[in-house]
Structure formats: C-alpha cells, structure tokens
Amino acid sequence: MVTLAVLMYLGAAQAQNLPAPMVQAARKAVATNPEVQARWNGFNAAGHERDVARGGFFPRLDLTASTGREDKDSPSAPGGSYGRYNFNAAQLTLNQMLFDGMFTANEAKRLGYAKLTRYYELLEVSESAALEAIRAYSDVVRYRELVEAATQNYVEHKQTTQLVEERANAGVGRRVDVEQANGRLALAESNLLIELTNLHDVSARYLRVVGEKPEANLPTFPEPFKLGTMPATTTDLIRDGLQGSPTLNAAVENVRAYKTAIESAKAAYYPRVDLRAYASNDKNTGGILGDTRVNGIELVLNYNLFRGGADKARERQAVDQREQARDLQEKACRDVRQTLSIAYSDVRSLDEQLRYMDAHRLATEKSREAYRQQFDIGQRTLLDLLDSQNEYFEATRAYINARYNQATAQARTLAGMGQLVSTLGVPRQDLPSAQDAGQDRAGIDPAELCPLDETMVDTLEKIKKDVVVPTRARAVIPAAAAPAATKVNLAADALFDFNKSVLKVGGAAKLDELVTKIKGVALDVVIATGHTDSVGSDAYNQRLSVARAESVKAYLVSKGVDVKRVQAVGKGESEPIADNATAEGRAKNRRVEVSVQSMAAPGK
C-alpha cells in the first residue's frame, strides 16, 4: 500500500516535470529530518496527554493491603493492659467521579485543542523541511552552473591574456595591455574561487537538511520551471493562503486551548461529588482480635470554601494566557500574510525579469563575439574586449540566479499556503488527516484575524506607460538677451500627480512654454525651487520638493538649456504663501518657482 502511494506521488511529480532527485530529497527531509521527527513525537505525546485527562471520566479502583506486628500498651489491649499480635488488612475501593465542575470535560477538550496545535506545528515544520530541501537542491545545481560559467569566463580571459602577451612579445602590442589583461585574469580567478566556495557551503547545507551528500550529476530545473499552480490574484493568495497556513491554524488552535483553560479554572468554584464503594477484610486491626469485614457505599461531596485566593488567581492567569495567545495569533496572521505577499510578488516579478535578463545575456554574448572579431583586426581596444567579456559573465550570473530564485519563490509561496508537501507528493505516510486528529471546525475566517490588505506599488508597465520621455534637443547658441530677471510660479498640481515627482503630460506642456520664452537667451542662471504643503513629515516634504525641482531641471536640460546654468533647490514646507489649514491654501503652497536671470541682469 505504501509502495503504491509512493508511485502515485512520483507520477504526480513527473507530470509536473520536476527533477526526481529533488522530490526524493524533499521526501527524505520530511520523513527523517530531526526537527520533523521531534514535532511528530510531540504530536503523539499530546494525544497521550489528552487520554490521561479522559481517564477522569472512568471509575478508579484501588487495592490496599498491609501486614505487620503490633505491640499495644493500653487498658483496651487484647488480653489485658499489654498486647502483642500480628495483623493483616486488605481493602478494595472504587471511586467514580459524578461531578467536578466540568473540570475533566474541559481539560480533555483543552488538551484536544493542544493536540491539534501540535498537529499543525508538525505540518508547519514539514512544509519548512520540504522548502529547505528544495532550497538546498536548488542552490547546489545553481552554484554548479555558476562554477561552470565562472570556469568559462576564466578560460576566455586566459585566452585573451595569452594573445596579448604574444602580441607584446612580438613587438606589435603594448606592455600596459599585458598588465591590464593579467589584472582581469586575476579577477576571473577570484570569481571562480568565490563560486567554488559557495558550492562547498551549499553542499554542506544539503547534507544537513537531507541527511546525505548531493549526487554528482543532479539534473537542473527545466525552463520554464512550474511548481504546482500559483493563485490567480493576490486576493486569492491571501484568502486561500491564510486559510490553509499551518502556522495560522496552529495559532487558532492555541487560542481555543487557552479559552477552554478558563473554563477548567472555573471548576474550582463548584463542589465535587464522588460515588465511593469499598470492601475490607481485616484481622487483628485497631486493637480488635479476630476477623473484621466491612462493605460500604457512600456519596461524598467536597466543596472548598476558601483556598487563599488561589482559584481566582488561576482564573486570571488563564484569561491573560488566552489574551497572549490571541496576540500571538494576530502576529502569526501578519507574518504569514507578509511571507505570502513577498514570495508571490517575487514569483511574478522574477518571471518577468527572466525575459529581460535572457535578452540581455544573449545580446551581451553577441556583442562579445563581435568585439572579439573587431579586436582581432584592430577596430576595438583591449579594454572594450575585456569589458564585453566581463559583462557577459555578469549577465549570465544574473540570469542563472534569477532562474533559481524564481523557482525557490514558487516553493516559498506554496509552503506558506501549506501546499508544498502535497504539491510535491511527499507527505508522511503515518500522518493522519486533520479530522482524524480531532479537527471539529470547518475552517477559519482570515478577515476576522487580520485584514486582507495588499501592498500596492506601481507596476513596470504602468510606469513605462505614464512616464514622459523628453526628446533631447541640441543646445542653441544664444542670440538675444532675456529680460533682466523673470520668475515663473507653476502650480505643482499642474506638473505632477499627487505625491509624485515624475512630470505628467500636461506638466511638460507648461514647461515647454517657459522654454520657448528663454530659448536663444544668454542665461546666467535658472533656479528651479520646489515647495510643498504641510501634509506629511518635514523630511518627506523636503525630499519631495527636491525631487520635483530635479525633474523640472532635467526637463529644461533635455530641451537644450545648459545644464551648467540650471540649479534645483528644495524648500519643502518652509516657505508657504498661503494658509495650510485649507485645501485651497495647500494647493497654492504646492508649487515650483522657476527663476530665470540673464547675463545682463545684475546679481543679487
């Protein structure tokens, strides 16, 4: 049966085109990692602890027996004032709890929730072990590729160095070129040593996580690498991820356990009622010669009236522990939400970056080959050739790292959602389902624990669509003098979007009017001064005013204004021209003042 399950899981992994050794490494980590084993034993121990509490529902049967010799000096001693005799006694007692203020019931319930907490902690560490195994596998094959790339980079530099030395020795090259080539060769050797060191480190980590050394020929990841199914949207990710997160589910069960502990503490306020039956057979006990038999049954009530305030203190302790568990539950929700959001963002951004990095890598490879040919016929310098070789190596390194980072980001996303082990098909064969472990709730509502908010930032496509790329114009020779001094006050809302420092289309048109006025003028200085309203911190407003002034400066320069004549200054909120208490006043204070002074104007 186990063999059939393993074959089914392997078939699922093959259907995803995943490297079989990677799946096997994850399976071994989940099954044998010491931390996972510790959590497994903790889960089993929690189940036994609950069974201990359940024992309170059943009757207790005790047998007490004694034998000995007794000397007794008393007027009532057998045979006179002094007696010496042997005695034997045996008693069988049965005690059945009838009512204990629901203490036993609540304790069994509390420990059931504690068992579920240990269960979800076991799932959490299993997901972490599978993730660490994938990371370890990914890093080993990553750095093997990087060592290969660094080796090829070393070979390229070695060939170039030999060629330069041959030319210098033949008298057709310069000795300084040899020194330059040797310096780049040393850098290539250093890069190779770095990648070899990294490969050693990740191989040692693989041994720690998986428990065995990585094989000599591990298959690399396919391109493109797809691990399971990623959520369609961030909303789906957060909703489903929080719902299935072992970390969050463990925190929820911990809150339920401490909530029930409050009810257990309240049991001390109620009486305890026991039904007790007993039978005894004594010989020569209690100073009475002969056999004595006693059988009885009784109902015993015990009601504590005062315990020094201990019961009230225990209840307050349970309440505080529940509040602490709730705080930790909210923290777990925030942590999981952050982990999922970052991992999912990495998946999407790295997927897009890979296209650009691949294009850059291919372009630099073509450039390197072209530069090599041009260097051979004297059309490129040695520095051009060495730079092209180094750029190709760095582009290759970046592409390899992005490939494996993207694969790891997929694994991080699935692990945060509690789906990595099932996606790989590597669960423990002896692990029960949540229902078999005692789960009695349908699920959790993430919205009650922490809001399903998403951190929004501009996308690359939006920025590319909205940014204004000005056409760089040639500088014109001044032909006429401008007025002595001109100051133009431009509303920031007309130039920029709210809280932005990138010129919008309408803002560029406003600046074009100013450029038209000063075109052909012998300029002394043009000062662009940014101002803001008082909304936000002083430091933020200062940075925003400087950024906006720099944007205006950049645009003026792009239109032909001499960059040496343009200054950008930020004043933040320090020089308002209207009342910041009103919306109209704040709008007036958000401005960029452009002061134009010609060479004929007197300096201030």
Secondary structure, 3 states (H helix, E strand, C coil): CHHHHHHHHHHHHHHCCCCHHHHHHHHHHHHHCHHHHHHHHHHHHHHHHHHHHHHHHCCEEEEEEEEEEEEEECCCCCCCCEEEEEEEEEEEEEEEEEECCCHHHHHHHHHHHHHHHHHHHHHHHHHHHHHHHHHHHHHHHHHHHHHHHHHHHHHHHHHHHHHHHHHHHCCCCCHHHHHHHHHHHHHHHHHHHHHHHHHHHHHHHHHHHHCCCCCCCCCCCCCCCCCCCCCCCHHHHHHHHHHHCHHHHHHHHHHHHHHHHHHHHHHHHCCEEEEEEEEEEEECCCCCCCEEEEEEEEEEEECCCCCCCHHHHHHHHHHHHHHHHHHHHHHHHHHHHHHHHHHHHHHHHHHHHHHHHHHHHHHHHHHHHHHHHHHHCCCCCHHHHHHHHHHHHHHHHHHHHHHHHHHHHHHHHHHHCCCHHHHHCCCCCCCCCCCCCCCCCCCCCHHHHCCCCCCCCCCHHHHHHHCCCCCCCCCCCCCECCCCEEEEEEEHHHHECCCCCCECHHHHHHHHHHHHHHCCECEEEEEEEEECCCCCCHHHHHHHHHHHHHHHHHHHHHCCCCHHHEEEEEEECCCCCCCCCCHHHHHHHCEEEEEEEECCCCCC
